[in-house]
Amino acid sequence: MAKSLMFMGTGSDVGKSLLVAGLCRAYANRGLRVAPFKPQNMSNNAAVTADGGEIGRAQALQARAARQKPLTAMNPVLLKPEHESGAQLVVRGKRVGSFPAREYWRKRGELLPRVLRAYDELSGTADLILVEGAGSASEVNLRHNDIANFGFARAANLPVVLIGDIQRGGVIAALAGTFAVIDPDDARLIAATLVNKFQGDPALFEDGRRFIATRTGVPCLGPVPFFPEARKLPAEDVLALDQKSDPGRGGFVIAAPRLPRIANFDDFDPLRAEPGVRLVIVEPGLPLPRNADLIILPGSKATRADLAALHREGWDIDILAHHRAGRSVFGICGGYQMLGHSIADPEGIEGMPGTSEGLGLLDVETTLTPVKELRLENAVHAGSGEVLSGYHMHMGTTEGADRSRPFAHVAGAAEGARSPDGRVAGTYLHGLFAADRFRAAFLDSLGAACTGQTAYEHGVDTVLDALAAHLEAHLDLDALLALARSSERN
């Protein structure tokens, strides 16, 4: 059985996912077979796995860092928020259904045996499993039936490293206070604390580090300096859109509305990396920029609800004016569905049954269906002949006259649609812009003055290697590894 170490946070966005990714690469570089694991995740940014399911984007990145194929066992429970008080439940990569938050929280403990089985599967094929918790470890109001943090750690009897974010302020109180409020049996699992995202002279925090170690009774690791290159990695949490607010200075402007249930927004990352592109994520309350050369409608976890939000914001007026001015519009997955005449949901998959009127820029209509398409794909762009890779992750079928002009071909079959003048197009393919030659050809066809020399995928691995080196330099990885142990449970 593999040795394991679990990483929890004093709050959300303290850097758990990034630290686990960097440690996956660092220990893989040392020759260990490493696997990431997150018992329960909540995210609308997901990835398709090698075994035909879906997991959170962070676990897919961690698997890549560990030089492993992403598997559903790495994130056995995934919640994909559909509205403020409910989410789609995905178990072992497959959609189970949609549940109100209160109902899920009551029943989630029933999923613990399946979570432990997934963990055991990984244990049989790895030397080291790095486990990531979710949210805050001190949310004692959510402790009953917990499977994401101490509920899982107790069941698997795993040592825990508790992470605090010093950029938020109050990191000493956050770390020491967690010990004060959680169950003493949970606290006994914490083997060390870690201070993350430090900026400045670490010698100035030495007294603070000693105080934390004295108050908690366990070593305080770090501080780990802030790693600015992290913004170049695919992100999972929608909060990352706030941290990636710098739109760049390229002359070719791409605008995308920030829909309430925006999904798989890492589709934009390769475009952001192009020096000739200025990517603008437009916040609610603001108009889409008039100088945009291209508007992209992103994926959505609740397409009809996000289409309604698009109308409320007046973005539909901006998009239609943009199109009348002779500029281009592109839709990905849910955004593709919005570009058609209508989206019908006769079975009430996303809420109340009904039909929503689309933007009418593509001569297609969509009907939502309960079967989710989850496939890794290789495709050929119809316009340029360039090869691209991507994945399907959607519910619904789209048909209509503009499907006779496909955006791409997958195994010879038509995929997506284009308008007769070619200025409007849509596709169900996520991840397509990561293909360098396709991305360059696509942007060139729209008149973008891009270098076409950005090697996006290579850049991701370069950042992961730099992150591993960063952690090697600022953490005692031998001491950290010594904290790990094999799961011991009855």
C-alpha positions in Angstrom: 0.0 0.0 0.0 1.1 3.5 -0.8 2.2 6.0 1.8 -0.1 9.0 2.0 -0.1 12.6 3.2 -3.2 14.8 3.2 -3.2 18.6 2.8 -6.0 20.7 4.2 -6.4 24.5 4.4 -7.6 27.0 6.9 -9.8 28.3 4.1 -10.5 28.1 0.4 -7.9 29.3 -2.1 -4.9 29.0 0.3 -2.9 27.2 -2.4 -3.7 23.5 -1.6 -4.1 22.5 -5.3 -1.0 24.3 -6.4 1.1 22.8 -3.6 -0.1 19.3 -4.3 0.7 19.8 -8.0 4.2 21.0 -7.3 4.8 18.2 -4.8 3.5 15.6 -7.4 6.1 16.8 -9.9 8.9 17.1 -7.3 8.4 13.6 -5.9 7.9 12.2 -9.4 11.2 13.8 -10.3 12.8 11.7 -7.5 11.5 8.5 -9.1 8.5 7.9 -7.0 5.2 6.7 -8.4 2.9 9.6 -7.2 -0.9 9.9 -7.5 -3.1 12.8 -6.5 -6.4 12.2 -4.7 -9.3 14.5 -3.7 -12.2 12.8 -2.0 -14.8 15.4 -2.9 -14.4 18.4 -5.1 -16.7 21.3 -6.1 -15.9 22.9 -9.4 -17.4 23.6 -12.8 -14.0 23.4 -14.3 -13.6 19.7 -15.1 -11.5 17.4 -17.2 -12.2 14.1 -19.1 -10.2 11.1 -17.8 -8.4 8.3 -19.5 -11.1 5.9 -18.3 -14.0 7.9 -19.7 -15.3 10.0 -16.8 -14.7 13.4 -15.4 -12.8 14.9 -12.5 -11.9 18.3 -11.2 -9.5 20.3 -13.4 -7.0 20.5 -10.4 -6.7 16.8 -10.1 -6.1 16.4 -13.8 -3.3 19.0 -13.6 -1.9 17.2 -10.5 -2.0 13.9 -12.5 -0.1 15.6 -15.3 2.4 16.9 -12.7 2.9 13.3 -11.4 3.3 12.1 -15.1 0.2 10.0 -14.7 -3.0 9.7 -16.8 -6.0 11.3 -15.0 -8.4 8.7 -13.6 -11.8 8.9 -12.0 -10.4 7.3 -8.9 -8.3 10.5 -8.3 -11.5 12.5 -7.6 -14.4 10.1 -6.9 -17.0 12.7 -5.9 -17.4 15.9 -7.9 -20.0 18.5 -7.3 -20.8 20.9 -10.2 -22.9 23.9 -9.0 -25.9 24.6 -11.1 -27.5 27.3 -8.9 -27.0 28.9 -5.5 -28.4 26.0 -3.6 -27.9 22.9 -5.7 -25.4 21.0 -7.8 -24.9 18.2 -10.2 -23.4 15.1 -8.5 -20.7 13.1 -10.3 -19.6 9.9 -8.7 -16.6 8.0 -10.2 -16.8 10.2 -13.2 -20.5 9.7 -14.1 -23.4 12.0 -13.5 -25.7 10.7 -10.8 -28.2 13.5 -10.9 -28.9 17.0 -9.5 -29.6 17.6 -5.8 -30.4 20.5 -3.5 -27.5 21.3 -1.2 -29.3 20.3 1.9 -30.2 16.9 0.5 -26.7 16.2 -0.6 -25.2 17.2 2.7 -27.5 14.8 4.5 -26.6 11.9 2.3 -23.0 12.5 1.5 -21.7 10.1 4.2 -23.2 7.3 2.2 -20.5 7.9 -0.4 -17.6 7.3 2.0 -17.3 3.6 1.1 -17.0 4.5 -2.6 -14.4 7.2 -1.8 -12.3 4.7 0.2 -12.5 2.1 -2.6 -11.2 4.7 -5.1 -8.4 5.6 -2.7 -7.5 1.9 -2.3 -7.4 1.5 -6.1 -4.7 4.2 -6.3 -2.9 2.7 -3.3 -2.2 -0.5 -5.2 -0.5 1.3 -8.0 1.5 4.2 -6.3 4.3 4.7 -3.9 2.9 8.0 -2.6 -0.6 9.5 -2.6 -0.9 13.2 -2.0 -4.5 13.9 -0.8 -6.1 17.3 -1.1 -8.9 18.5 1.2 -11.6 20.9 0.3 -12.5 24.4 1.5 -11.7 25.0 5.2 -10.8 22.3 7.7 -12.3 24.3 10.5 -15.9 24.3 9.2 -17.2 22.3 12.2 -20.8 23.0 11.2 -20.1 20.7 8.2 -18.2 18.0 10.1 -21.1 15.5 10.4 -21.0 13.0 7.5 -17.9 14.8 6.1 -16.0 13.0 3.3 -13.8 15.9 2.1 -11.6 16.7 5.0 -11.3 15.1 8.5 -14.1 12.7 7.8 -12.0 11.1 5.1 -8.7 11.5 7.0 -10.2 9.8 10.1 -11.6 6.9 8.0 -8.3 6.4 6.3 -6.2 7.3 9.3 -4.0 9.7 7.3 -1.5 12.4 8.6 -2.5 15.9 7.7 -0.6 19.1 6.8 -2.6 22.2 7.6 -2.0 25.1 5.2 -2.5 28.8 5.9 -2.3 31.7 3.4 -0.3 34.6 4.8 -1.5 36.9 2.1 -4.9 36.9 3.6 -3.6 38.2 6.9 -4.1 36.5 10.3 -2.3 33.4 9.3 -1.2 32.7 12.9 -4.7 33.0 14.2 -6.0 30.9 11.3 -3.6 28.0 12.0 -3.7 28.1 15.8 -7.5 28.7 15.8 -8.2 25.7 13.7 -6.7 23.5 16.4 -8.9 25.3 18.9 -12.2 24.7 17.2 -11.9 21.2 15.7 -12.5 17.9 17.4 -9.4 16.9 19.4 -9.4 13.5 17.6 -9.2 15.4 14.3 -6.5 17.7 15.6 -4.3 14.7 16.5 -4.1 13.8 12.8 -2.4 17.1 12.0 1.3 16.3 11.7 2.5 19.8 10.7 1.3 23.3 9.6 2.6 25.2 6.6 2.6 28.9 5.8 2.0 29.6 2.1 2.2 32.6 -0.3 4.9 34.5 1.7 6.3 37.7 0.3 9.3 39.5 1.8 12.1 38.5 4.1 11.3 35.1 5.6 13.6 35.9 8.6 11.0 38.4 9.7 8.5 35.6 10.2 10.8 33.4 12.2 9.1 34.4 15.5 5.7 33.8 14.0 6.7 30.3 12.9 8.0 29.5 16.3 4.8 30.7 17.9 2.7 28.6 15.6 4.8 25.5 16.4 4.6 26.1 20.2 0.9 26.8 20.2 -0.1 23.9 18.0 2.5 21.4 19.2 3.5 20.4 15.6 6.3 21.6 13.3 5.5 24.7 11.2 6.9 24.3 7.7 7.9 27.1 5.3 7.2 29.8 4.8 6.8 29.0 1.1 7.2 32.2 -1.0 4.5 33.3 -3.4 4.9 31.6 -6.8 3.7 34.2 -9.4 4.0 31.8 -12.4 1.0 29.9 -11.0 -1.2 32.2 -13.1 0.0 30.4 -16.2 -1.4 27.0 -15.0 -4.9 25.8 -15.7 -7.1 26.9 -12.8 -10.1 25.1 -11.3 -11.8 27.7 -9.1 -13.7 30.5 -10.7 -11.9 32.8 -8.2 -8.9 32.4 -10.5 -10.6 34.6 -13.0 -10.1 37.5 -10.5 -6.4 36.7 -10.2 -6.0 36.5 -14.0 -7.6 39.9 -14.5 -4.6 41.4 -16.4 -5.8 41.3 -20.0 -2.5 41.8 -21.7 -1.6 44.4 -24.3 -2.1 42.6 -27.6 -3.8 44.4 -30.4 -6.4 41.7 -31.1 -9.1 41.9 -28.6 -11.1 38.9 -27.5 -14.0 39.4 -25.1 -15.9 36.8 -23.1 -18.8 37.4 -20.7 -18.3 36.0 -17.2 -21.5 34.0 -17.0 -22.8 33.1 -13.5 -22.2 29.3 -14.1 -19.2 29.7 -16.5 -17.5 26.3 -16.9 -14.2 25.0 -18.2 -12.9 28.6 -18.5 -9.3 27.2 -18.9 -10.3 27.0 -22.6 -9.1 30.7 -22.6 -5.7 30.1 -21.1 -3.8 29.4 -24.4 -5.4 32.5 -26.0 -4.3 34.6 -23.0 -0.7 33.3 -23.5 -0.5 34.7 -27.0 1.4 38.0 -27.1 -0.7 39.4 -29.8 -4.0 38.8 -28.0 -5.8 40.9 -25.4 -8.3 38.7 -23.5 -11.0 40.6 -21.6 -13.3 38.7 -19.2 -16.3 41.0 -18.9 -17.8 41.2 -15.5 -21.6 41.5 -14.9 -22.7 45.1 -15.0 -20.3 46.0 -17.8 -20.9 46.1 -21.5 -19.0 43.9 -23.9 -16.2 46.2 -25.4 -17.1 47.8 -28.7 -13.5 47.3 -29.9 -13.6 43.5 -29.6 -12.5 41.7 -32.7 -13.9 38.4 -31.4 -16.5 37.5 -28.8 -16.4 34.0 -27.3 -19.3 32.6 -25.4 -17.8 30.1 -22.9 -19.0 26.8 -21.6 -21.8 26.8 -19.0 -23.0 24.4 -16.3 -26.5 25.8 -16.5 -27.0 26.9 -20.1 -30.6 28.1 -20.0 -30.0 30.0 -16.8 -26.8 31.6 -18.1 -28.6 32.5 -21.3 -31.2 34.3 -19.2 -28.4 36.1 -17.4 -26.9 37.1 -20.7 -30.2 38.7 -21.7 -30.5 40.5 -18.3 -27.0 42.0 -18.6 -27.9 43.3 -22.1 -25.0 41.3 -23.5 -27.2 39.8 -26.2 -27.6 43.4 -27.6 -23.9 43.9 -27.5 -23.3 40.5 -29.3 -25.8 41.2 -32.0 -24.4 44.7 -32.6 -20.9 43.2 -32.8 -22.1 40.8 -35.4 -23.9 43.5 -37.4 -20.6 45.4 -37.5 -19.0 42.5 -39.4 -17.1 41.0 -36.5 -16.8 37.3 -35.4 -18.6 35.3 -32.7 -17.5 31.9 -31.4 -19.3 29.6 -29.0 -17.9 26.7 -27.0 -20.2 24.0 -25.6 -23.0 25.9 -23.8 -21.9 29.0 -25.6 -22.4 27.1 -28.9 -25.9 26.1 -27.8 -26.7 29.8 -27.0 -25.8 30.8 -30.6 -28.7 28.8 -32.0 -32.4 29.6 -32.3 -33.5 27.7 -29.2 -32.5 25.5 -26.3 -35.2 23.0 -25.3 -35.2 21.2 -21.9 -38.3 18.9 -22.1 -37.2 16.7 -19.2 -36.3 19.6 -16.8 -32.6 18.5 -16.6 -31.5 22.1 -15.7 -34.6 23.1 -13.8 -38.1 23.7 -14.9 -39.0 22.1 -18.3 -39.2 24.6 -21.1 -37.6 26.2 -24.1 -35.3 29.3 -24.2 -34.9 31.5 -27.2 -31.3 31.7 -28.3 -29.4 34.4 -30.1 -30.3 33.1 -33.5 -26.8 33.6 -35.0 -26.5 30.0 -36.0 -29.3 28.0 -37.8 -29.4 25.2 -35.2 -31.5 24.1 -32.3 -30.5 22.2 -29.2 -32.4 19.7 -27.1 -31.0 18.9 -23.7 -30.8 15.2 -22.9 -29.9 13.3 -19.7 -27.0 11.4 -21.2 -23.7 13.3 -20.8 -21.1 13.0 -23.5 -17.6 12.4 -22.1 -14.9 11.7 -24.6 -11.3 12.7 -25.4 -11.2 13.6 -29.1 -8.8 14.2 -31.9 -10.2 16.5 -34.6 -9.4 18.3 -37.8 -10.3 21.9 -38.1 -12.5 22.3 -41.2 -11.3 25.8 -42.0 -7.5 25.2 -41.9 -7.0 21.4 -41.9 -5.0 21.7 -38.7 -5.2 18.9 -36.2 -6.4 19.6 -32.7 -7.1 17.7 -29.5 -9.9 18.3 -27.1 -12.8 16.7 -25.2 -16.5 16.5 -25.2 -18.3 17.2 -21.9 -21.9 18.1 -22.6 -25.5 17.1 -22.4 -27.7 17.7 -25.4 -27.9 17.3 -29.2 -27.7 20.2 -31.6 -29.1 20.0 -35.2 -29.8 22.4 -38.0 -28.8 23.6 -41.4 -25.6 25.2 -40.3 -24.4 21.8 -39.2 -23.8 21.1 -42.9 -20.8 23.5 -42.5 -19.0 21.9 -39.5 -16.4 23.6 -37.4 -14.3 20.4 -37.4 -14.4 16.7 -38.2 -14.0 14.0 -35.6 -13.2 10.5 -37.1 -14.7 11.8 -40.3 -17.9 13.0 -38.7 -19.1 16.6 -38.7 -18.6 18.5 -35.4 -20.0 21.9 -34.6 -21.4 24.4 -37.0 -20.6 27.6 -39.0 -22.8 30.3 -40.5 -22.8 30.8 -44.3 -20.5 33.8 -44.1 -18.1 32.0 -41.6 -18.3 34.8 -39.1 -20.2 32.7 -36.5 -19.1 29.3 -35.4 -19.7 26.9 -32.5 -18.2 23.6 -31.2 -18.7 21.2 -28.4 -14.9 20.7 -28.2 -13.3 22.0 -25.0 -9.5 22.4 -24.8 -9.1 23.0 -28.6 -7.0 26.2 -28.3 -4.1 24.2 -26.6 -3.1 23.0 -30.1 -0.5 25.5 -31.1 -0.8 25.3 -34.9 -4.6 25.3 -34.9 -4.7 28.2 -32.5 -2.3 30.2 -34.7 -4.3 29.4 -37.9 -7.6 30.2 -36.2 -6.3 33.6 -35.0 -4.6 34.3 -38.3 -7.9 33.7 -40.2 -9.5 36.5 -38.0 -6.7 38.9 -38.7 -4.9 38.7 -35.5 -1.2 39.7 -35.6 0.1 36.9 -33.4 3.5 35.4 -33.4 2.1 31.9 -33.6 5.2 30.7 -31.7 3.6 30.2 -28.3 4.1 26.5 -27.2 1.3 26.3 -24.7 1.5 22.7 -23.5 5.3 22.9 -23.3 4.8 26.0 -21.2 2.6 24.3 -18.7 5.2 21.6 -18.1 7.9 24.2 -17.8 5.9 26.0 -15.1 5.3 22.6 -13.3 9.0 22.0 -13.3 9.7 25.5 -12.0 7.1 25.0 -9.2 8.7 21.7 -8.2 12.1 23.4 -8.0 10.5 26.3 -6.0 9.3 23.8 -3.4 12.6 21.9 -3.3 14.3 25.2 -2.5 11.9 26.4 0.2 10.6 23.2 1.9 12.4 20.2 3.4 10.8 17.6 1.1 12.6 14.8 2.9 11.1 15.8 6.2 7.7 16.2 4.5 7.9 12.8 3.0 8.8 11.3 6.4 5.4 12.5 7.7 3.6 10.3 5.1 2.4 6.8 6.2 0.3 4.0 4.9 -3.4 4.0 5.6 -4.2 1.9 8.7 -7.9 1.3 9.3 -10.0 -1.4 10.6 
